[in-house]
């Protein structure tokens, strides 16, 4: 490509080619809502602004937020996985058994991640090899994985974890800054870099925006999809380590319904459910927003049912607002 | 000469301040076919949408049998007896044929759908169009041509007096077009007025009695087909005289570049062998379904051939997937630029970069400056009309979209460029630009394999012509030997 190398130096630094204007508008909106809610919380509750309260608030969403990162990749690539809550339960149960068998904390953590990885691999094979639509495949594994968890321990509890295991879900890195929060922020930065600045990220967008054209452009569409499923599974395993560590015990019912909360976070973050659009910054902001709103309400002793209503209303409200703001300027084709 | 059944004068229509129709004028006569001709964006679709009641006209005069009328809704259009058959058959694939015909007014008995009557009436209408279509068949099982017939049946069931056909032949084979025209002539004989929209001049001269040419939203000419020549029509369409629609660049043909031997795959094609030389445009002609695209997709690695050898510059290639073909120097401009060719929501720069990302990155990180420079280079070279390389592909016209797709493949630095129907659905001006571009590409020493279903295109551009029929190569012609008759004979003979 001689034309390429010759013309590069002559040009001034490029403007961002990738629709930043549109993204920024969306993220600005989210950011404003976060700040608004933050101020509202601070005004309504005198305890809210203390560092330790805020630190507590972060436990409210970090595990789900960590899963929302690979889920965003998967939805951008045009697929979905609703089995992640069940994957967590299955991983937690096996971690409990491994701990019961007397293995140390490193082995327990490894088990959690590997179980998640295998679960993701199963979803990936169903979708890319057997061509089952991802929503159908993962409805199946949603039941299957949860079923495995119940089959193994019934209504029992596993809690023979070693004391050092508690660090992942309860530990602090510095002052009131929790391990979970640091992990989330580090992962978010890595995901943002991969998705927005690398060839891999560009290909993921292309796959979601038009899988046929992506395939014809020499992109290994199925391989990408498979590995994102595996990644999401592994991260769900990791989230299971955090949650199990925080609770200090395993029940087969843990993380029930989390899949929908994770997907809510992703959609609220501006990731198009049709694939091909969105940003990690949006997901981070939406995680903060959900965390802020739910914690703020719980400080005011609002019951859990109302929390669910507020989260649902928030999702519908913000998404509807975005489609009014975001698409009114689009040109009509005729 | 009878009076026009429908007459439009000075009809205007704007969308969000953009004037789509400035001076819409057309007369339709009972028992005559009027061809509506114009480049993309000339206002043809807007006119059709006004006639079918999808859009309101902003101003102007519409007269039906001399009386001023107001169409304004699909119901009114139906009441006036206006019925449209669209380019992409608008049908319900999961419903039966009979349900599709009576989609708006099902025969009823005591408030329930009267299935027996519906099927019987459908059978009577279909008997005259294509007796092979059973009213109970699910729509999904029909061919594209048969779906068009069902739409015609829908028009007939409505007692349509004005039938609008919007590029009805775009997806039809030669024989199917002939069958369609037989029916068009029958509709004509029954005294119906037909508005026929097509990009294909052969068809217009074959079937139309009158013409109306639109350019930039305004009627620029109307008259009788027998008084006009093809070149005059083209001149009216583009507003300038096009000396040559098919500018053939003379390029010295070099040594053999690419060779395929004994390529076979299941039922799709068998024993396909051909060579391609440097500087050569190899035309591949055949009917839809002859297996041409299937051969090219196997060469490009989208499917795996059962047998056969592929050689490029003397080396035998093992192609398992498109990335292997791209790496080896083969590029494929697919037939459908919007679904297969480009990503409509992506900016131009990202579209052009997509198959070349590994050259536009450093250790896996995108080099956006390089990406942009590459795109700007091709926008200049190919004269792509755009506000900038950050503009989304969907905002470009069809011809410019096709140029972006071609640019995307040229950027991979190929030796062999396969182009599947490279000018499908783009207007005459853009076609000529693509033909020129093809000439420039082969002048650089590349070889082009061009699949085309348009005879004038194949004959005007190709140095050699392969003809496929039912999965096999049936004939090869040099440019000098080829005649329309011999090519069509090879493509259709049983």
Interface residues (C-beta under 8 A of the other chain):
Chain A: X1 X3 X4 X7 X8 X10 X11 X13 X14 X15 X16 X17 X18 X19 X197 X198 X199 X200 X201 X202 X203 X205 X206 X209 X210 X212 X213 X214 X215 X216 X217 X218 X219 X220 X276 X277 X331 X332 X333 X334
Chain B: X15 X16 X20 X45 X46 X49 X300 X302 X321 X322 X323 X325 X326 X327 X332 X334 X339 X340 X341 X342 X343 X344 X345 X346 X347 X349 X350 X353 X354 X355 X356 X357 X358 X359 X360 X361 X364 X365 X366 X368 X369 X370 X371 X372 X373 X374 X375 X376 X377 X389 X390 X394 X395 X408 X411 X413
